[in-house]
Amino acid sequence: MGECKIDHTREDVQKKYESQKEFLPEEFHPMFNQFFEKDHTQDILNEVFHLLKKYDLVAEEERNERNNRMKLVLLNV
């Protein structure tokens, strides 16, 4: 994933999550629910947005890498 210079809002992340929700493993849904209940740094919001971006289009290997990274981020914020 390339570096993006755009700061994404909480709403951006929520919209991206909603658009990709059906493609994510079921176990992520409660993690995202908890994630959206809290405030997060801009860096965290940007990272989660980019992990979700085009999630439905990436190859399985890339998807597994994103899943691992998302799990780390979501469980540690």
C-alpha positions as CSV (number, residue, x, y, z in Angstrom):
1,M,0.0,0.0,0.0
2,G,1.4,3.4,-0.9
3,E,1.5,6.3,1.3
4,C,-1.5,8.6,1.2
5,K,-1.3,12.3,2.2
6,I,-5.0,12.6,2.9
7,D,-6.2,12.5,6.5
8,H,-9.3,10.4,6.8
9,T,-12.1,11.3,9.3
10,R,-13.8,8.8,11.6
11,E,-16.8,9.1,9.2
12,D,-14.6,8.2,6.2
13,V,-13.4,5.1,8.1
14,Q,-17.0,4.1,9.0
15,K,-18.2,4.5,5.5
16,K,-15.2,2.5,4.2
17,Y,-15.9,-0.2,6.8
18,E,-19.6,-0.4,5.8
19,S,-18.7,-0.7,2.1
20,Q,-16.3,-3.6,2.9
21,K,-18.1,-5.2,5.8
22,E,-19.5,-8.1,3.9
23,F,-16.0,-9.1,2.7
24,L,-14.4,-9.1,6.1
25,P,-14.2,-12.1,8.4
26,E,-17.1,-12.2,10.9
27,E,-14.7,-11.9,13.8
28,F,-13.9,-8.4,12.8
29,H,-17.4,-7.0,13.2
30,P,-17.3,-6.7,17.1
31,M,-13.8,-5.3,16.9
32,F,-14.9,-2.6,14.6
33,N,-17.9,-1.8,16.8
34,Q,-15.6,-1.3,19.7
35,F,-13.2,0.7,17.5
36,F,-15.9,3.2,16.6
37,E,-16.9,3.7,20.2
38,K,-13.5,5.4,20.9
39,D,-11.5,8.4,19.6
40,H,-8.4,7.6,17.7
41,T,-5.3,9.4,16.5
42,Q,-5.2,10.5,12.9
43,D,-2.5,7.9,12.2
44,I,-4.7,5.1,13.4
45,L,-7.7,6.4,11.4
46,N,-5.6,6.6,8.3
47,E,-4.1,3.2,8.7
48,V,-7.5,1.5,9.3
49,F,-8.9,3.3,6.3
50,H,-6.1,2.1,4.0
51,L,-6.3,-1.5,5.3
52,L,-10.0,-1.4,4.4
53,K,-9.5,0.4,1.0
54,K,-10.2,-2.0,-1.9
55,Y,-10.2,-4.9,0.5
56,D,-12.6,-6.8,-1.7
57,L,-10.3,-6.6,-4.7
58,V,-7.0,-7.7,-3.2
59,A,-5.5,-11.2,-3.6
60,E,-5.9,-13.7,-0.8
61,E,-2.3,-13.3,0.4
62,E,-2.7,-9.5,0.6
63,R,-6.0,-10.0,2.4
64,N,-4.3,-12.2,5.0
65,E,-1.7,-9.6,5.6
66,R,-4.3,-6.9,6.0
67,N,-6.3,-9.1,8.3
68,N,-3.3,-9.7,10.6
69,R,-2.5,-6.0,10.6
70,M,-6.1,-5.0,11.3
71,K,-6.3,-7.4,14.1
72,L,-3.2,-5.9,15.7
73,V,-4.5,-2.4,15.4
74,L,-8.1,-3.1,16.4
75,L,-7.1,-5.1,19.5
76,N,-4.6,-2.6,20.7
77,V,-6.4,0.7,20.6
